[in-house]
């Protein structure tokens, strides 16, 4: 029987993700990165030789691997490698290629990440730190208003074009993870600031949020271009520092703040799941232990009763 080197099958799998699965280029690139590490570790062995013991050895290798900064790979990052391997093995099973059973790939247990979010006062301080007397400030205010009001991922916000948003209806569609579309709704306040920002622009450029030449955002050849994810991350951190907020504030912190604000005000978990674009309700449930209004109500009713009875 002819050998089937891992690298050849990985290439087929990545092409399958692109063509049949219509996965994003970012996802394909990540899977390529994770599985390339497996190919290198196994010396591009035949798929028949990839057994549970070899996977165990690879997991040990990943646990001892360090990134370019000399830091060990987190358990979450290690799990990304295993998720890629599991998907790869499921693909092989569909092709009737004899390989290790994907069910044997067990993810490492990870500690639930602590959710960092801003309360109402901190959001106001963050917004108040922006000088809106110039086009750059108007842009930055619109960026942060939109992140908080719409709960967008930073990549979703960076990809927006001027013709995507309907300021009168205050709603639009974005394409999130897994190439899934979802509706986004924004407040009157956010729509107002986006409108002011657009009125300050005198160009016909397609991106909603653009760099300005001659600023800290310096662009090549002084041209207007789309504001990048990295630039958005930098501006959020800059204003958080200016506002005196000691938390590590990122665009995702504002997405967390959006979700917790909804839940604290009585929104149900399923609705928040839809607004965030989470495929799995378990992803949304990371917020509930700190925002469940029913638990707060129970605490207030029964805790005070016990006090009064003493």
BELDA-V980399 format. One record per backbone hydrogen bond with DSSP energy under -1.0 kcal/mol. CO is the residue of the C=O (numbers start at 1). NH is the residue of the N-H. If there is no record, write none. Layout:
CO|NH  CO|NH
This chain:
4|47  5|9  6|10  7|11  8|12  9|13  10|14  11|15  12|16  13|17  14|18  15|19  16|20  16|21  17|23  24|28  25|29  26|30  27|31  28|32  29|33  30|34  31|35  32|36  33|37  34|38  35|39  36|40  37|41  38|42  39|44  45|6  46|49  47|50  49|51  51|55  52|56  53|57  54|58  55|59  56|60  57|61  58|62  59|63  65|73  67|70  71|67  74|78  75|79  76|80  77|81  78|82  79|83  80|84  81|85  82|86  83|87  84|88  85|89  86|90  87|91  88|92  89|93  90|94  91|95  92|97  93|96  101|104  102|105  119|123  120|124  121|125  122|126  123|127  124|128  127|130  134|138  135|139  136|140  137|141  138|142  139|143  140|144  141|145  142|146  143|147  144|148  145|149  146|150  147|151  153|157  154|158  155|159  157|160  160|208  161|164  166|170  166|171  170|186  172|184  174|182  176|179  177|180  180|176  182|174  184|172  187|191  188|192  189|193  190|194  191|195  192|196  193|197  194|198  195|199  196|200  206|162  209|227  215|218  219|222  220|223  225|211  228|232  229|233  230|234  231|235  232|236  233|237  234|238  235|239  236|240  237|241  238|242  239|243  240|245  241|244  247|249  250|254  251|255  252|256  253|257  254|258  255|259  256|260  257|261  258|262  259|263  260|264  261|265  262|267  263|266  268|272  269|273  270|274  271|275  272|276  273|277  273|278  280|283  281|285  284|287  287|290  288|292  292|296  293|297  294|298  295|299  296|300  297|301  298|302  299|303  300|304  301|305  302|306  303|307  304|308  305|309
